[in-house]
C-alpha cells in the first residue's frame, strides 16, 4: 500500500510524525521515534520569550547583585560558561539532524516581531528541513482588533519568510473570524503549509489559593472534530499543505483527518500516553484499514471528505449544529 | 637583548596579573576562598574548567579544600610528590598555613604562593589591606617578595616561581590586598615565551627527582633528638645565604627579556639625597611620587623600595642607599604592639648596625620608623610628605603613625590634608553609584576601552559599601600618557558623576571635584529646573569651584527600553561624551562592541535594547546653566537624630557621613567593644516601595512579620485606649484573639528601614475575595508615605510589648515578641536573617551569640552600624565573632564561662543562705528554666534576691553576688554561622562540640554555598548545582550534616525551612534551646547566589521541601526516654519531582545550558538520591535509637 504524501514539499513515506513536544528533547527518544517509523521529526518550539527571558533574568536577578560588595564582586561562575537557550536549541537541532535520516522540522514560537525572528535563519543554518511558525497571541484587551491580531501574525510570518528559504508552516489557532480568508492571506505570503490547530495552554483556577495555575491535559479524540471541520473547509481553498495536530489517537482518527484534507498527521498525546512505539501502531493500523477497504493509495482518500468533495457539505456547516442539538434533546 | 615578540598590553587587576603567571607555572592548585585573594582561585578554577593549559600543555588540577589549613596540607603532599603547586590566600587563611610553611621550607621545597596582604583580625576583623599577615610569616623560612603594582604583581610572580625552582627555598609573593589585588591597570603581559625563557627545566626535573617515590624511596619528617636537631636545622643556611644574589640574577634575566629591571632594594632618587624613606609594596609608589615632587621643589629625597624582604640582605640594602643619606624613615604597614619597632624598621636598623661604616657613615644617619595604611587606610602624598618633613627635624619622632590623628599617645605625624601632587597630564574621574545600577561594571568596561584602545595608561579602583542591601559604590578612574603611580583614592577629580540623585543629600559628592571640574548628574525627572532641586551646599560648591554641570534622566531611558534599574550603559555614554578621552563616535562604537560581546549570545532583542539606550543617552544629555549667585538657606543636615545616644552622635554619625577618617584615636573603644543597637539610627530609605497594610483583609497571621529579613514590619496588640493619641494615619483594628479579647491590633512598617524586598507581600496568605491580587499588604511608593509612616512607626514602637509569659508559642504569637536584631545590612530579601531575628525574639534577652565569620558576621557586626539591640530593660544579645574556623569551640567556651558564672553565683548564694533566707535560695537553685514563664519567675526571684542583698552589709560574697545574680537566669548560648563554617572549615570543632554533651546550640544558616565570598561550592552544595569551584555542576550529593549529627543519639538535630513550614521552624528553635545538651539546627536559607527572584525566596524554600531537595525533621533525644522514636519527619514524601525545584534556580539551570547531558545525568542521580534518602529517613523515623538487639527492642 502506498502511504506516501507530500508535506511542505517534502516527500514522505506516510503522513505520521510526532508533533512539537518535549518528546524530542532526548536524542535516544528521537531515535526511537525514527525506529517507530516517524516520517519526520518536529522539534519543540523555541519560544520568543526564551530568547530574552534568561538574559533578562540574569540581568535583573544576578547582575544587580554584582560589583556591590568588596568580598564578592560576583556570585556565580562567569556567564561565558553557559550557552543560552537558543544556542542550546540550535545545538540540539544539529544533534538530531546528525542522529536521524528523516527530515527535521524546527519550530519557533512568538507573539510579536522583533530581533527573535532572525533565529529562523540560524535554525535554517543548523540544518532544519522546514520550520513551523507558531504565533501564540491571546488578544485580551478591548483595543486589540481582529485586524490587529491577523496583521500581527502576518507580520511575523513575513519577517520569518524574509530570513529563510526552507519551507514554512504556520500553526494556526481556531479563533479567526474567517479562517479561510486568513489562510489565503498566509498563502499569499508564500507559506508552504498550515497546521490545525495549536492546542492552547489552558490556565486553571486554584479556588483555595485564588491563583491562576497552569494546566496541561493530554488531548482526546473529541478534539479532532473541530480540526476535521476546518481541514475540510481549507482543503482545496489554499495552495498549501495541511497538517492535523491535536486529537489523533487511533488509526481511524487519522483516516478521518486525511479524508478531510490532511497531508500530514502530527501526534503528541497518544505518544505521551502509549510511548513512541505507538506511532508504528498508527501507521500499521492505517495501512491495514486502507488495504481492508481496497484503497489504491493514501492519496486516493486525501481530501475525499473535504467540503469540496464530500457528498453532504451542509453537514459541516450550520445546519449540522441545529440537528445535533435536536438530536441531543430527543 | 631578547628577540621575543613585543609584549601585548591588557587592562587587568592585580589578582589576574599574578594568577596569569601562577596558573601557567603550576600543575596542582589547591585553594580556599578568602578575601581579597579569592579571585585568583576563581580564575584558576574557571581556566581549568575551560581546559586552559599551563606552560607545558597540561591543564592544572584545581582542588578546593575545607580550609587553608587543609589546603596547606594538600600542597605539602603535592610538593612532596614532585608536582609544581601553588595557592592563593591572605590574612587568617595565611596564618592557618603557617604550620605547613615551616615544613615546606624546612624541607627546602620549591613552591610559590601568592598572597594579597591583608589585615589580621585583632580588635576587629578587617578584610582590607596591610602587611600584618605576611609579617607573621617572616620566621617560617619562606622567601618573601613584595610587588608594588599590578605590573609587578605579574612580573615578580614570575621572578618568585623561577627563584624557588632554582634555589629550593619556597617563596611567598605578596602584594597589597585590594589596593593592588583589585586595582585595574594597563600592564604589559608576559608571554609564554618569556615564561619559558625564565624557567630552567632542569630545576623542575631536580624537584621531581627529589620527590617521594617508592621507586627510589627516602624518608622525610623524621623526629630528631637533642643530638641532631640543631645541627640539622643549621644545614640549610647556605641556601639562604646565596638566595639574594640568585634572585638578583633572575631579576636581571627578566630585565633582559622584558626591559623591566627590578632590584632587591630599588632606590629611586638623586645620588645626593639626604632624606630617604624605606617602604614596601604599593605605599612605596606613593612615597616615590611624593619624593619626585619634593625634589622638583628643590629638596633632596629618595625612596628605597624593598622587593626581597626575606632573606633580608642587609648588604644589598646598604648598597642601595645613597651615601649622602642623613635621615631614614622606615614605613611599616603592620603593627606589633610591645615591640621596639615594626619588623622592617628593626631589619633596617640591624642592617645599618651590621654594616656600620662600610658604604657610608651609618652611625650618623638618623633612623626612625612608623606605621601607615593599616586596614587599607589610604596612604597619600600628603602623608608621605609628612614623613619626609619629619626627617628634616633634628629630633624626628620614632615609632610614629601617619594618616590618623593619635590624640591619646601622640604617635601621629600631622599632615596637610589639602596637599595633593597634581600631575596635570593625569585625568581623574570619580563616580558615585549603587551596586545594583551597574556603575562599577560600566567603569570596568570604560577603563578597558581607554586602556586597550588609546595610548593612555589607565587605572581603576573601586570602593564598596559594607552593607549588602542598597550598597553604594565609588569608582576612581585615572588615565594619562605615563604609567600611573597613584595607589590611593582620588581627591581632586576633573570629572565627577553622581548616578543617584539622593547621594547629593547623603555624601560629600562634590568634595571630590577639582576646581573647574565637569559634573554629571542622573536626575529623576526632567533635567529642566534641576538647578532648583539641588541641595544648597551642592549649588554653592558648584559656584565656588566653577563646576560645569550636565544632567540626564537615565532611569527614564532605561525604563523606556525595559532595562529596569540598569543605567550603567547610559551613564557610560555620558562619561565618554563629556570627558573627551576618546572621540564620542569611537567611544560609542567601542561601547556597542562591548554590548555585542556581553549580550550577543543572549539574543538580538537585548542587544538592540542596549544599543537604543546608547543612542538615547547621547541625545538626552544636557548641559545645565549655572546662575551667578545663590538663593535659599543652608540646611544643616545631621545624619542621626538628636535623641541618639552620645556615642552614636559623636562617633557613629561621623562614620555614617563617610568622614570616619577624620576621627581621632580617642574616639574609639580601646578593645574593639562597641555598643549594640546602632542600626536603628541609620535611616537608609532604600525602598522605592513599601508594604501598606489593609486591615480589612488581614487575617493577623503575622507571617509577614516572621519573614521580614530586616525586622521592618512588625505587629503589636494593645489596649484600644492606647491608640487614642495615635497620629491620624495610624491604622488599628480589633485583635482577632480568644486569649486577648477586646484588644487592638496593628501591623506597622518601618518605612525608612524597609528595603522593599517584597518577601512579606509574597508570604501574605490573605487576599481580597473580590480582587485577589489585592492582599492584606501591598507595595506602594515610599516617598509619599514616608513622613506619615515614620510618625506612625515611632508611635508603634512606643506601644508596650506584650508580657512574654502570656503568649502561646505559635508563629502568630511569637511574632509579637520584640526582635532584638533589626535593620541589618543584609541583602534585600535575605534568607538567613529571618532565622537570626527569630532567635532574638525567642531568647534575645538572655542570648549570647558566637558568630562565625561570613555573611552573618558582616551584616551582624560590620560598622558603621550594627543590628543587635536591646529591649526596654536594656537586655539583648551579646555578640562576638572570633574566627571562621573556631565558632563551635568559641560558643562552647562561652557556655563554659556561663556555667562557671552560674556556679559562682550559686556558690555565693548558698553561702549567703542565712542572710537571704533558705526558701528563696532553694527556689532559685532548684528553679526549672525551660520556658518563658519559668525564666520570668527566676528573674523575679533574682530581683527579690538583689533586694535582700542590699540589706546585707560588709559581706564580700553579697557584693559579688549582686553582680553575679543575673547569671542565675539561664543563658542561651548559640553558635551561628553558615555552611562554609559548619560543613567545611569548622566541621572538626563542630563535631567535637556535638560530642561534648554540653548545652550549646548551633544554628547553621545553610545557603548551600559560600555566600559572603561570592558563591563558592561548599560541602553543603547540592548535587548538580553549579557554583564557583564547581562550575561543571557538583557531582556528589550534599553532605548530610543532620544525619551525621543524629547518629550520636544524644544531639538534638533539626532541619528547617521557614518558607516551607514556619511552625516547624519555631518548634525546632524552642526545642533546641530547651534541650539540655548540644543542639544543631540546619536552616535552609535562600540566597542571591542561587540565582532566584529574591522576593520569592520563601516560595523557593517551599519548593525545596516539596520536591525533596530539603527535608524537614526534628531529632529529639528526649523522646528516646519516652519510648518514642526520636526522629520525626516533618516533611511529607516529596509531592513534586526534584526537577520542579531545579529548573527554578539559575544555579541548577546553568549546567543545563553549558552541558545538558551532564545536567540530565546529574539530575537523574540527584532524583534517585532524594528518593533513597527519603526511604532511609522514613526507616530512621521508626527507629527507637535505644541500645538494643538490632530490632529496636531493648535488651534485658
HADDOCK unambig.tbl for C-alpha pairs under 7 A between the chains (distance, minus, plus):
assign (segid A and resid 51 and name CA) (segid B and resid 602 and name CA) 6.80 0.50 0.50
assign (segid A and resid 51 and name CA) (segid B and resid 603 and name CA) 5.74 0.50 0.50
assign (segid A and resid 52 and name CA) (segid B and resid 602 and name CA) 6.88 0.50 0.50
assign (segid A and resid 52 and name CA) (segid B and resid 603 and name CA) 6.33 0.50 0.50
assign (segid A and resid 52 and name CA) (segid B and resid 605 and name CA) 6.93 0.50 0.50
assign (segid A and resid 52 and name CA) (segid B and resid 606 and name CA) 6.90 0.50 0.50
assign (segid A and resid 55 and name CA) (segid B and resid 602 and name CA) 5.64 0.50 0.50
assign (segid A and resid 61 and name CA) (segid B and resid 1091 and name CA) 6.46 0.50 0.50
assign (segid A and resid 61 and name CA) (segid B and resid 1092 and name CA) 6.44 0.50 0.50
assign (segid A and resid 61 and name CA) (segid B and resid 1093 and name CA) 5.95 0.50 0.50
assign (segid A and resid 62 and name CA) (segid B and resid 1091 and name CA) 5.93 0.50 0.50
assign (segid A and resid 64 and name CA) (segid B and resid 435 and name CA) 6.93 0.50 0.50
assign (segid A and resid 64 and name CA) (segid B and resid 436 and name CA) 4.23 0.50 0.50
assign (segid A and resid 64 and name CA) (segid B and resid 437 and name CA) 6.75 0.50 0.50
assign (segid A and resid 64 and name CA) (segid B and resid 438 and name CA) 6.90 0.50 0.50
assign (segid A and resid 65 and name CA) (segid B and resid 435 and name CA) 6.77 0.50 0.50
assign (segid A and resid 65 and name CA) (segid B and resid 436 and name CA) 5.87 0.50 0.50
assign (segid A and resid 66 and name CA) (segid B and resid 435 and name CA) 6.78 0.50 0.50
assign (segid A and resid 67 and name CA) (segid B and resid 435 and name CA) 5.75 0.50 0.50
assign (segid A and resid 67 and name CA) (segid B and resid 440 and name CA) 5.93 0.50 0.50
assign (segid A and resid 67 and name CA) (segid B and resid 441 and name CA) 6.58 0.50 0.50
assign (segid A and resid 68 and name CA) (segid B and resid 435 and name CA) 4.00 0.50 0.50
assign (segid A and resid 68 and name CA) (segid B and resid 436 and name CA) 6.90 0.50 0.50
assign (segid A and resid 68 and name CA) (segid B and resid 464 and name CA) 6.12 0.50 0.50
assign (segid A and resid 68 and name CA) (segid B and resid 471 and name CA) 5.88 0.50 0.50
assign (segid A and resid 68 and name CA) (segid B and resid 473 and name CA) 6.56 0.50 0.50
assign (segid A and resid 69 and name CA) (segid B and resid 464 and name CA) 5.47 0.50 0.50
assign (segid A and resid 69 and name CA) (segid B and resid 465 and name CA) 6.10 0.50 0.50
assign (segid A and resid 69 and name CA) (segid B and resid 466 and name CA) 6.72 0.50 0.50
assign (segid A and resid 69 and name CA) (segid B and resid 468 and name CA) 6.54 0.50 0.50
assign (segid A and resid 70 and name CA) (segid B and resid 464 and name CA) 5.49 0.50 0.50
assign (segid A and resid 71 and name CA) (segid B and resid 35 and name CA) 5.63 0.50 0.50
assign (segid A and resid 71 and name CA) (segid B and resid 36 and name CA) 6.69 0.50 0.50
assign (segid A and resid 71 and name CA) (segid B and resid 1012 and name CA) 6.60 0.50 0.50
assign (segid A and resid 71 and name CA) (segid B and resid 1013 and name CA) 5.16 0.50 0.50
assign (segid A and resid 71 and name CA) (segid B and resid 1014 and name CA) 6.97 0.50 0.50
assign (segid A and resid 72 and name CA) (segid B and resid 1012 and name CA) 6.47 0.50 0.50
assign (segid A and resid 72 and name CA) (segid B and resid 1013 and name CA) 4.85 0.50 0.50
assign (segid A and resid 72 and name CA) (segid B and resid 1014 and name CA) 4.22 0.50 0.50
assign (segid A and resid 73 and name CA) (segid B and resid 1014 and name CA) 6.82 0.50 0.50
assign (segid A and resid 74 and name CA) (segid B and resid 1014 and name CA) 5.69 0.50 0.50
assign (segid A and resid 75 and name CA) (segid B and resid 1014 and name CA) 4.34 0.50 0.50
assign (segid A and resid 75 and name CA) (segid B and resid 1015 and name CA) 4.78 0.50 0.50
assign (segid A and resid 75 and name CA) (segid B and resid 1089 and name CA) 5.12 0.50 0.50
assign (segid A and resid 76 and name CA) (segid B and resid 1015 and name CA) 6.00 0.50 0.50
assign (segid A and resid 76 and name CA) (segid B and resid 1027 and name CA) 6.00 0.50 0.50
assign (segid A and resid 76 and name CA) (segid B and resid 1028 and name CA) 6.12 0.50 0.50
assign (segid A and resid 76 and name CA) (segid B and resid 1089 and name CA) 6.41 0.50 0.50
assign (segid A and resid 77 and name CA) (segid B and resid 1027 and name CA) 6.10 0.50 0.50
assign (segid A and resid 77 and name CA) (segid B and resid 1028 and name CA) 5.03 0.50 0.50
assign (segid A and resid 77 and name CA) (segid B and resid 1031 and name CA) 6.08 0.50 0.50
assign (segid A and resid 81 and name CA) (segid B and resid 1154 and name CA) 6.25 0.50 0.50
assign (segid A and resid 82 and name CA) (segid B and resid 1150 and name CA) 6.23 0.50 0.50
assign (segid A and resid 82 and name CA) (segid B and resid 1153 and name CA) 5.43 0.50 0.50
assign (segid A and resid 82 and name CA) (segid B and resid 1154 and name CA) 4.08 0.50 0.50
assign (segid A and resid 83 and name CA) (segid B and resid 1153 and name CA) 5.36 0.50 0.50
assign (segid A and resid 83 and name CA) (segid B and resid 1154 and name CA) 5.52 0.50 0.50
assign (segid A and resid 84 and name CA) (segid B and resid 602 and name CA) 6.29 0.50 0.50
assign (segid A and resid 84 and name CA) (segid B and resid 1153 and name CA) 5.96 0.50 0.50
assign (segid A and resid 85 and name CA) (segid B and resid 1153 and name CA) 6.70 0.50 0.50
assign (segid A and resid 88 and name CA) (segid B and resid 1153 and name CA) 6.41 0.50 0.50
assign (segid A and resid 114 and name CA) (segid B and resid 605 and name CA) 6.78 0.50 0.50
assign (segid A and resid 115 and name CA) (segid B and resid 604 and name CA) 4.89 0.50 0.50
assign (segid A and resid 115 and name CA) (segid B and resid 605 and name CA) 4.89 0.50 0.50
assign (segid A and resid 116 and name CA) (segid B and resid 603 and name CA) 6.90 0.50 0.50
assign (segid A and resid 116 and name CA) (segid B and resid 604 and name CA) 6.47 0.50 0.50
assign (segid A and resid 116 and name CA) (segid B and resid 605 and name CA) 6.66 0.50 0.50
assign (segid A and resid 210 and name CA) (segid B and resid 772 and name CA) 6.31 0.50 0.50
